Amino acid sequence: MLAPEYREGVQEIGPERAEDFDRFLEASDQADILQSFAWGELKRRTGWQPIRLAALDERGRIHAAVSVLKHPFPLGGCFLYVPRGPVADYEDQRRLGAVFDALEAIARREGAVFLKVDPPIARPAAEALSFLRGRGYRRARQRRHWGGVQPVAVCRLDLRGSEEDVLARFHPKTRYNIRLAERQGVQVRQGGRDDLPLFQAILEETAARQNFGVRSLQYYLDLWDHFAPGGHMELWLGEQGGDVLAGALTAAWGPNTYYLYGGSRSLRREVMPAYAVQWQAIRRALERGAKVYDFLGVSAEMDPADPLYGLYRFKRGFRPAYVEWLGEFDLPLARGRYRIWNLAEPLYIKGMSRLHRLRRRVKELRRVPRTQG
């Protein structure tokens, strides 16, 4: 609970209230690691400025929280982004209105071109949709693959019951692959910070095979440094015969465990190391008392020709629920520049995607040994 000097209403808070902020978020059914205090500090490393709001009742208790990320806008000014937030009671429109009043006031104070929100509630959410449209928000432009900055469609595994109950709900082929990995001697160990370069190399190999982008090693190191010391992050590595074949990076936050990143080498994929790794991560989530193992995003397009469709096929074998979030909504505050950005952003994303592919190709060529003639 916040100190008595904090009065009722929506207030901007600083690092001295980080513990109160996170305690509320972790207790919420809408808990998401992207709203945590540490996530804002992580994003500060990459050019974002976090701003946090807490809504307090008459006794000083938090009933809503918002972590806002501010980023410079290419055409001048800035834009504000609320990933998987605000975290609030979307059925109490009086209190919800006060939260959005404060949020929009900050957007205007900061000279934002637009404010983007991504409410942590599943579709259809008709009342929330009506609330947003009534305040002038418009559905954000649909992005390829994920649908938004964060994936619109996710796979969430219900962890109710025992370990045997959860395993029994998997697709028979997935259970077979888990047991095959065990018979083939695949062992899963918990990694540490020193293993992150190896894990990033596994991700690079997976990305080259499946044609998707990978973060830099420094990003994974920063992610680890912000969440692992508090027990919120774990690395799992699947090995056979001394070779690391697959890995997964998971995060625990509130009632959820998140499968953030993962991949496998091309070496001995037939022994199914990725399944062994996932099963160990799920067992750990059960041990921690998590309610949900969130596999996170799958392609919103659900097209077998989509490069991400294989990821969905892997995840669905664990029989998670397919969930579509309400999605992203923008409040344009400088309409001219907002229109220009909506036209220019797809070209920018396409150019960056080509640049990432070129960089990956250069790395691959550098690894190819030169022949002597």
N, C-alpha and C positions, 0 to 999 in steps of 0.2 A: 504494500500500500504506500502511496505517496505521502510525504510529510504534510502535517496539518496546514502549513502556510500555502499549500496549493489549493486554490479555490475551485468551485464548480465551474465547468466549462471546458472548452477545447484549448489546449495550451501547447506551445512549442517547448520541447524538453531537450536537455543536453546529456552528456555522458554520465553525469552524476545520477541519472535516473535510468540508466541502461538496464539494471537488474529488475526494477519494477516493470519496465516496458516488456522485457523478454518473458518475465514470469506470467504476465497477462496473456501474451501471445501463445506461449506453450500450453496454457490451460484451455485455449479456445479450440472449438471444433474446426475452425477455419485456419488453424495454425499452419504457417508456411515459412520455410527457412528464408525465403526471399524477403520477408518482412522483418527478420531479426535485426537486432542492432549491429551484430557482427557483419551481416551481409552489406549493410551500408558502408561500414568501414572498409570492407574488401573492395567495394566499387569505387571508393575514394582513391584507391591505388591506380585506377584506370580512367581518371578524369571526371568522375561524377562527384557531386556534393550531396551528402545525405542531409535531409531535414526530417525530424520526427515530431509527430503530434500525438498527444494523449488526451482523450476526452474523459473528464472526471465527473462523478456524481457528487451529491451534496456531502458525502462522507469522505471524499477524496480518493475513491476507488476508481480504477480505470475501467471504462465500459466500452471503449473503442480505441484503436491505435492505428497509426499510419506512418509508414516509412516511405518518404518521398525522395526520389533521386533527381537531382538537377544536372543538366548537361548543356554546355554551350550549343547554340543553334548555328548552323553554317551560314545563315543569312543574317546574322545579328540577333542579339538577345539570347534566349535559352528556351528549353522545353523541360517540363516536369513529367516524371513517369512514376507511377505507383504499381510495382509488380505484385500481383496477387493480393491486392488491397483496394480500399481500406478494409481492415478487419473490424467488423461492426455487426450489430443486429440490423439486418436489412428489412426486418418486419416492423421495427420501431422507427417510423419515418420522421418523427419529430427530432429524435436524437441523431438520426442519420443525416437529416438536413443540416444540423449544427456542425457535424463533422465536415460535410461538403462545403458549407459556408466558409469555414476556416481554411480548408484546403484551397479553395478557389481564391480566397483573399491572398494567400501566400503566392499563388501563381501570378496574380496581378502585381503584387509587390515586387516580385522578381523579374517582371517584364517578360513573362513566358509567352511564346508564340502559341503554344497549346499545352494542355494538360491531358495526359493519358492515364486512365485508370483501368485496372484489370481485376474486377471483383472476384473473390475466392468462393464463388457459388456456382453450382451447376445449372445448366439449362433445364427447363425453359425459364424459370425465375421471372415470371411475368410482371410481378410487382416491382422488382428491382429494375427491370427493363423500362417500365413506365416511369419510374422515378428518374432514371438517368435521362431519358428523352425529354422529360418535363423540364429539366434543367439545361437543356441545350446540347447535351452530348450526342455525338453521332458515332455509329459503329466505325471502327478504324478499318483502314484498307486491309483486305485479306492478303496475307503473305503466302508465298509458295511453301509447300511442305508442312511447316509447323502451324500455319494459320495466323500467327502473331509473333511478337517478340518472344513471348513464352508460348509453349505449345498449347493450343486450344484443346486438343484431344490427348488424354492421358490414360494409362492403364494402372488401376489401383487394386492391389490384392488384399482381400479381407483376411485378417490374421486371427479371427475368432476360432477357438478350439485348440486342441493340442497339436504338437508337431505332426503326429500321424494323421490328424484330421486335415491339416493344411496340405500335406503331401498327397492324400487321397483325392483331393479336389483337382490336382494337376491333370493335364491330358496324359493318357497312358504312354504316349511316345516320350513326353518330357520325363515322366518317372523312369522310363527305360533308360533314357540318356543319363540321368543322374546315377543310376545303378551301374550303368556301363562304365562311367568315369571311375566309380569306386572300384569296380573289378579290375580296371586297367591300371590301378595304382595311382590315380590322380589324388594328390593331397592338397588341401587348401590351408594356407597359413596367413596369419595377420601380418601385414607389412607396416613399415614405418616411413618416416619422412625420407630416409636415405634410399628407399625403394621407388620414390616418385620418378626419377629419371628413367628407370626401367619401365615403369607403368606408362609413362608418356611415350616411350618408344613403341610399346604394344599398341597404344592408340594410333600412332602414326602408321603402323603397319596395317591396322584395321581400316583406317581412313583411306589408305591407298587402294585397298581391295574393294571397298564399298563406296568410295567417292563421296566423302563428307569432310568437313573441316575439323581441325583439332586446335585446341588452345596451346599457347606456349608453355614450356616447362615452368616458367616463373609464375604463371597463373595458378598452376596446381600447387606450387610451393606456398603461394600467398593464401590460397584457399585452405590448405592444411594448417598454416600458422594461425589463421583466424578461428578455426573450428575444432581442430584436434585437441588443443590443450584443455578445452572444457569437456572433452569426451563426446563431442558431437560428430566426429568424423572417423571413419575406419577404412583401411585399404585391405582388400582381399586378393591373394595371389594363388593361382592354381598351378601346381608343379607336378612333373613326372620325370623321374630319372635325373633329377638335378636341373632340369630345364623349366623355366617359368613359361607357361603356355597361354595364360589368360589372367585377367585382373578386373577388379571392379572397385570403384570408389563410392562409398555410401555415407549418408549423413543422417543423423537422428535429430529430430526436432519435434517436440510436443508428442502427440500420439502417432507420428509418422516416422518411417525410415524411408529415405529417398535413395534410389539407385541413380547416382548423378552421372557417372561416366564408366564405360567399360569397353573391353575389346579382347580379341584373342589373336595369337600369332597364326600364321599359315602352317607352322610346324605342328604336325600330329593333331590336327583338328578332329580327326576321326575318333579320338578318345574322349571327346566332349568335355573339355576342361571348363568351358564357359558355363555349362549347366552345374558343374560341381561348385563353382564359385558362387553362382546365384543362390544355390540351395544353402550354402554356408551363411551367406549374408541374410537370407530369410530366417534361418534358424537363430541367428544372433538377434534379429529384430524381435522374434518371439520371446527370446530370453530376456530382452529388455522390457517386455510388456507393451510393445507397439501394437496399435490397432490396425494399422495399414502399412503395407510395403508398397510404396509408390514407384512404379517403373518409369514414371514421367512420360515424356512425349512420344507419340507416334504420329505419323503423317495424317493430317486432317483430310487429305484427298483420298486415302484408302485405295490407291491405284496400284495394281501389281507391277506396273512399269516404273513407279516411283522408286528412286534409289533407297528410300527409307522403308520400303514395304517389308524387306527382309527383317528389319528390326522389329516391326510389328509382329511378324510371323514367329519370331523367337519369343517375344514377350507373351503372346496370347497362349502359348503352350502351358503357362503357369495358371491359366484360367483367371486372370484378373478381370475386374469390371472395367468396361470401356466407358469413360466419363468425358463429356464435353463441357468445359467451363463456359460461363456466359460470354467471355471474350473481351477484347479491348475496346474501349470507347474514348474518343477524343472530344475535348472541349476546345474549339478554336477560339483564340483570344486576339490574334492578329491574322485576320482571314486571308489577306493577300499573300502573305508569306507562307501561311499554312497550305494554301492551294498550290503554290509553287513547289513546296516540299513534297506534297503528295504525288506530283508529277515527276519530280526528280529522284525521289528515294528509290524506286525500283531500278533505275539506271545505276545509282550508286551501289546498291546491293549486288547487282549483276557484275559490276566492275570489280568489287571487292572479292566476289566469289572466283572470278577469273584470276585475280592476283594470287589468291590462296592456292588455286590449282597449279599455277605456274611455279610458285615457291616450292610446292610439294614435289613437282616434277624435277626441279633443279636439285633438290635434296636427293631424290632417287638416282639421278645421273651421277652425283658426286659419290654415291656409295658403290657404283659399278666399278670394279677394278679395271684399270687400263690394260689392254693387251700389248705385248711387246712384239714389234715387227722388225 
